[in-house]
Amino acid sequence: MTQNTSGAAGSHVGKVRANNQDSGFAGSQLFVVADGMGGHAGGDVASAIAVKRIAETDSQEFSTPQEAEFALQSSLVAANQLLAETVFEHPELTGMGTTVSAFIRVGDNIAIAHIGDSRIYLVRDGEVSQVTSDHTFVQRLVDSGRITPEEAAVHPRRSVLMRVLGDIDAAPEIDTSILGTVPGDRWMLCSDGLSSYVDDDRIAEILLQGRPPAPTVDSLIAEALDNGAPDNVTVVIADIEPDGTMTGSSEPALVGSAASPIEFDPDSGRRLRLPSLLLHPIKSSTAVARETHLESDADDYLDSLIEEDRARARRRRLTWLIAIGLVIIGAVAAAVIGYQWTQTRYYVGVNGDRVAIYQGVQQTVGPIPLSSVFQDTDVQVSQLPMYFRDRVEATISADSIVDALDIVKNLQQNSVSGTTG
């Protein structure tokens, strides 16, 4: 059965912020939420650039969900490059970034791409589940078992992100996946302005009320504001409808900062000439500041900058080599000290058919044992009672050589020959 997708999107600045750094998009097959960061100067720009670039994917046709998954991931990578280029031309935006959660419907499948702490939820058969995993510091603590989800909700570092699009990482790690979808499914994307201030049970309650996408979006945003949400709130809902039924708008809609033209302070950035685009950002801005004095010897100046960059690369390599050398020396020193410590330990075990005292510990490093026979004894393992035989075969640790000798003496006294003698 052919499936239509009915969607709606909404965004609100929240109760505290002066500008909306969220962006959202609801298209014919593509749905996106982005939550920008970087303060007043950059968060709105970052999310708007990312969403507008990713929204171009909505006009493409895909024969398989795998094609859509690749195209969606590629669009996020391209958005990341655009953000880096924008920072290059507008240094005052340095540090800006954005989360992105997006999916494309292809037939009865959903191709997902996700980075950051915006979320995607699925409503199916009366159940609501979170599809994406937050790329946050506290989520790592939860995943490693160090804290509970309840503790994460009030953790002081719950807003610290581990992954975003921006000018920091040229190759960001983006989660992608393909999930099946059926008529009646409801998909919801949101920024943390909703998920941080409305608990999952209340979100589920509103999503399950069965109202069309647009009023449901409005209800979720209103709930966040009623709970005092200081952050921007953005919600996008997509319903998978049977052929012929549409409960939401099919017209593409941009919301949040992406709904407005992207504007820059005309005095804040500089238009760079082609040669300076090849240089380090700091050096290129220096070249622009001085270009009126360098028209006659621009080639020499360019050569000097290139040589300086090469020198910087050499220093960086040398630093890495020194650091690696120090790590290796440290590892060798630790291994030597560790081995020397093991040789202060003793244990009683089996050597062939006799009891022996070993120096070292009962472990190996790869094929290398960390113990050796210190002294053989005349105690036959076969002559020990079953209890003592099992203990010796499992090895008996000793605090010192004196303690080891006392253990052997006790075994001699309890051996069959010693008992009958």
C-alpha positions in Angstrom: 0.0 0.0 0.0 1.2 3.5 -0.9 2.0 5.5 2.2 1.7 9.3 2.5 3.5 11.3 5.1 1.6 14.1 6.9 3.8 16.4 8.8 3.9 19.6 10.9 6.7 21.7 12.5 6.7 24.3 15.2 9.4 26.3 17.1 9.3 28.8 20.0 12.1 30.9 21.4 11.3 29.8 25.0 10.9 31.9 28.1 14.4 33.2 28.6 16.4 33.4 25.4 16.4 36.5 23.2 16.7 34.6 19.9 15.8 31.2 18.5 18.8 29.1 17.9 16.6 26.1 16.8 15.6 25.2 13.3 13.2 22.7 11.9 12.0 21.4 8.6 9.0 19.3 7.6 9.0 18.3 3.9 7.4 15.7 1.7 9.8 12.9 2.8 12.4 14.7 4.9 12.1 15.9 8.4 14.8 17.6 10.4 15.4 19.3 13.8 18.6 21.2 14.6 19.6 22.9 17.9 22.3 25.5 17.4 24.9 26.6 20.0 27.6 29.2 20.1 25.7 32.0 21.9 23.8 34.9 20.3 26.5 35.3 17.6 26.4 31.8 16.1 23.8 29.3 17.3 21.0 30.5 15.1 23.3 30.8 12.1 24.6 27.2 12.6 21.2 25.5 12.8 19.8 27.6 9.9 22.8 26.8 7.6 22.6 23.1 8.5 18.8 22.7 8.1 18.7 24.7 4.8 21.6 22.5 3.4 20.0 19.3 4.5 16.5 20.4 3.3 17.9 20.2 -0.3 17.7 16.4 0.1 13.9 16.5 0.2 13.7 17.1 -3.6 15.8 14.0 -4.4 14.3 10.6 -5.3 15.7 7.4 -3.8 15.1 3.9 -5.1 16.3 2.3 -1.8 16.5 3.3 1.8 20.3 2.7 1.6 20.6 5.4 -1.0 18.6 7.8 1.2 20.8 6.9 4.2 23.9 7.7 2.3 22.5 11.0 0.9 21.3 12.1 4.3 24.7 11.4 5.9 26.4 13.2 3.0 24.2 16.2 3.5 25.1 16.4 7.1 28.8 16.2 6.2 28.3 18.9 3.6 26.5 21.1 6.2 29.5 20.6 8.5 31.8 21.9 5.8 29.5 24.9 5.2 29.7 25.7 8.9 33.5 25.5 8.8 33.7 27.8 5.7 31.3 30.3 7.3 33.5 30.5 10.4 36.5 30.9 8.1 34.9 34.0 6.6 33.4 35.2 9.8 35.8 34.5 12.7 33.4 36.0 15.2 31.3 32.8 14.8 34.2 30.6 15.9 32.9 27.7 18.0 29.4 27.7 16.7 27.8 24.3 16.1 24.5 22.5 15.9 22.9 19.2 16.7 20.9 17.5 13.9 18.3 14.7 14.0 16.8 13.9 10.6 15.1 11.2 8.7 13.9 10.4 5.1 11.0 8.1 4.4 11.5 5.8 1.4 8.5 3.5 0.9 8.0 1.5 4.1 11.5 2.4 5.6 13.0 5.3 7.4 16.6 6.4 6.9 17.9 8.2 10.0 21.0 10.5 10.6 21.7 11.8 14.0 24.3 13.8 15.9 24.0 15.6 19.2 21.1 15.5 21.8 18.1 16.3 19.7 15.9 13.3 19.6 13.7 11.1 17.4 10.7 9.2 18.9 8.5 6.5 17.4 4.8 6.0 18.3 3.5 2.6 17.3 0.7 0.5 18.6 0.1 2.7 21.7 3.8 2.6 22.6 6.3 5.5 22.5 10.0 4.7 22.2 13.1 6.9 21.8 14.9 5.9 18.6 18.1 7.9 18.9 20.7 8.0 21.6 22.0 11.4 23.0 25.6 12.2 22.3 26.2 13.7 25.7 28.6 13.3 28.6 25.9 12.1 31.0 24.6 9.6 28.4 28.0 8.0 28.3 27.9 7.8 32.1 24.5 6.1 31.9 25.7 3.7 29.1 28.7 2.7 31.2 26.6 2.1 34.3 28.1 4.9 36.4 24.8 6.8 36.9 21.1 6.0 36.4 18.8 7.7 33.9 17.1 9.4 36.8 20.5 10.8 38.0 21.3 11.9 34.4 18.2 14.0 34.3 19.5 16.3 37.1 23.2 15.9 36.5 25.0 19.3 36.4 26.8 18.4 33.2 23.7 17.0 31.4 24.0 19.6 28.6 27.6 18.9 27.8 27.7 17.5 24.2 30.3 15.0 22.9 29.4 15.3 19.2 28.0 18.1 17.0 28.3 19.6 13.6 30.5 22.7 13.5 34.0 24.1 12.9 35.6 21.8 15.4 35.7 18.4 13.6 36.2 18.1 9.9 34.9 14.5 9.9 32.2 14.3 12.6 30.9 10.9 13.6 27.2 10.7 12.5 24.9 7.9 13.6 22.8 6.4 10.8 20.3 3.6 10.6 17.4 2.2 8.6 14.1 1.3 10.3 10.9 -0.1 9.0 7.7 1.9 9.3 4.0 1.0 8.8 0.7 3.0 8.3 -0.3 4.4 11.6 3.2 5.1 12.8 3.9 8.6 14.2 7.4 10.0 14.2 8.4 12.9 16.4 11.7 14.9 16.3 12.5 17.5 19.0 15.2 19.7 20.4 16.2 19.3 24.0 14.0 22.3 24.8 11.2 19.7 24.9 12.9 16.6 26.2 14.7 18.4 29.0 11.6 20.0 30.5 8.8 17.5 29.7 9.2 14.0 31.0 8.8 11.0 28.6 5.5 9.9 30.2 3.9 13.3 29.5 5.3 13.4 26.0 3.9 10.0 25.3 0.5 11.0 26.7 0.3 14.0 24.3 1.5 12.0 21.3 -1.0 9.2 21.9 -4.0 11.6 22.0 -4.6 10.9 18.3 -4.8 14.5 17.2 -3.4 15.7 13.8 0.3 16.7 13.7 -0.1 20.5 13.8 -2.2 20.7 17.1 0.0 18.0 18.6 3.1 20.1 17.9 1.4 23.1 19.5 0.4 21.0 22.6 4.0 19.7 23.1 5.5 23.2 22.8 2.9 24.6 25.1 3.6 21.9 27.6 7.3 22.8 27.6 6.5 26.4 28.1 4.1 25.6 31.0 7.0 23.8 32.6 9.1 26.9 32.4 11.4 25.9 29.6 14.0 28.6 29.2 15.5 27.1 26.1 14.2 27.2 22.5 11.6 24.5 21.8 11.3 22.9 18.4 9.0 19.9 17.5 8.4 18.2 14.1 5.9 15.4 13.7 5.4 13.1 10.7 2.5 10.6 10.5 2.6 7.7 8.1 -0.9 7.6 6.6 -2.6 5.1 4.3 -3.1 6.2 0.7 -5.7 9.0 0.4 -5.7 10.2 4.0 -3.9 13.4 5.0 -4.1 14.9 8.5 -1.3 17.4 8.1 0.2 19.7 5.6 2.3 18.2 2.8 3.8 21.6 1.9 7.5 21.9 3.0 7.8 24.1 6.1 10.9 25.8 7.7 10.6 26.9 11.3 12.9 28.6 13.8 16.0 30.5 12.6 15.9 28.6 9.3 12.6 30.3 8.5 14.4 33.7 8.2 17.2 34.8 5.9 20.7 34.2 7.3 22.3 37.5 8.0 25.8 38.5 9.0 27.2 41.7 10.4 28.7 43.4 7.3 31.7 44.7 9.3 32.4 41.4 11.2 33.7 39.3 8.3 36.0 39.8 5.4 35.8 38.6 1.9 39.0 36.6 1.3 41.0 36.5 -2.0 41.7 33.0 -3.5 45.3 32.7 -2.4 44.5 33.4 1.2 41.8 30.6 1.2 44.7 28.1 1.0 46.3 29.3 4.2 45.7 28.8 7.8 42.7 30.9 9.0 44.8 33.0 11.3 47.4 33.6 8.7 44.9 34.4 6.0 43.2 37.1 8.1 46.7 38.6 8.6 47.3 38.5 4.9 44.0 40.4 4.2 44.9 43.1 6.8 48.2 43.7 5.1 47.3 43.2 1.4 47.5 46.9 0.5 51.3 46.8 1.3 52.0 43.5 -0.4 50.9 43.9 -4.0 54.4 43.9 -5.4 55.8 41.0 -3.4 52.7 38.9 -2.8 54.5 35.7 -4.1 57.3 36.1 -1.6 54.9 36.7 1.2 52.9 33.6 0.2 56.0 31.5 0.1 57.0 32.7 3.6 53.6 31.8 4.9 53.7 28.4 3.4 57.2 27.8 4.8 55.9 28.9 8.2 53.1 26.4 8.0 55.6 23.7 7.1 57.7 24.6 10.1 54.6 24.4 12.3 53.9 21.0 10.8 57.4 19.9 11.6 57.2 21.1 15.2 53.9 19.3 15.5 55.4 16.1 14.3 58.3 16.5 16.6 56.0 17.1 19.5 54.1 13.9 18.7 57.3 11.9 18.4 58.5 13.2 21.8 55.1 12.4 23.3 55.0 8.9 21.8 58.6 8.3 23.0 57.7 9.4 26.5 54.6 7.1 26.5 56.8 4.2 25.4 59.4 4.9 28.0 56.7 5.2 30.6 55.2 1.9 29.5 58.6 0.1 29.6 59.3 1.6 33.1 55.9 0.5 34.3 56.4 -3.0 32.9 59.9 -3.3 34.6 58.6 -2.0 37.9 55.5 -4.2 37.7 57.7 -7.3 36.9 60.0 -6.5 39.8 57.0 -6.3 42.1 55.7 -9.7 40.9 59.0 -11.2 41.9 58.5 -10.3 45.5 55.4 -12.6 45.6 55.3 -16.4 46.1 52.8 -19.2 45.8 52.7 -22.9 46.3 51.6 -25.0 43.3 52.3 -28.2 41.3 55.4 -28.9 39.3 55.0 -32.2 37.5 54.0 -34.7 40.3 55.4 -32.7 43.2 54.5 -29.7 45.2 56.8 -26.7 44.4 57.3 -23.1 45.6 57.0 -20.5 42.8 58.3 -17.0 42.7 56.1 -14.5 41.0 52.3 -14.3 40.4 49.9 -16.8 38.7 49.4 -14.8 35.5 51.0 -14.5 32.1 51.6 -11.6 29.7 50.8 -13.2 26.4 53.0 -16.2 26.2 55.3 -14.9 29.0 54.7 -16.4 32.5 55.2 -14.0 35.4 56.5 -16.8 37.7 59.1 -19.6 37.9 59.9 -22.5 40.2 61.8 -21.2 43.2 62.1 -24.5 45.0 60.9 -28.1 44.4 59.8 -30.2 47.4 59.6 -33.9 48.1 55.8 -33.7 48.7 54.0 -35.9 46.2 50.8 -34.4 45.0 49.2 -37.9 44.7 49.8 -38.4 48.5 47.8 -35.3 49.5 44.2 -35.7 50.7 41.7 -34.5 48.1 41.1 -31.2 49.8 44.7 -30.2 50.0 45.4 -31.6 46.5 42.7 -29.3 45.0 44.0 -26.3 46.9 47.6 -26.9 45.6 46.4 -27.5 42.0 44.5 -24.2 42.2 47.7 -22.6 43.8 48.0 -21.2 47.3 49.3 -17.6 47.6 52.0 -16.7 50.1 52.9 -13.4 51.5 56.6 -14.3 51.7 59.1 -17.1 51.2 58.8 -17.9 54.9 55.0 -18.2 54.5 55.4 -20.4 51.5 57.7 -22.7 53.5 55.2 -22.9 56.3 52.5 -23.9 53.7 54.7 -26.7 52.4 55.4 -27.9 55.9 51.7 -28.1 56.6 51.2 -30.1 53.4 54.0 -32.5 54.4 52.3 -33.1 57.7 48.9 -33.8 56.0 50.3 -36.0 53.2 49.4 -39.7 53.3 52.9 -40.7 53.9 53.4 -38.1 56.6 50.1 -39.2 58.4 50.9 -42.9 58.3 54.5 -42.3 59.3 
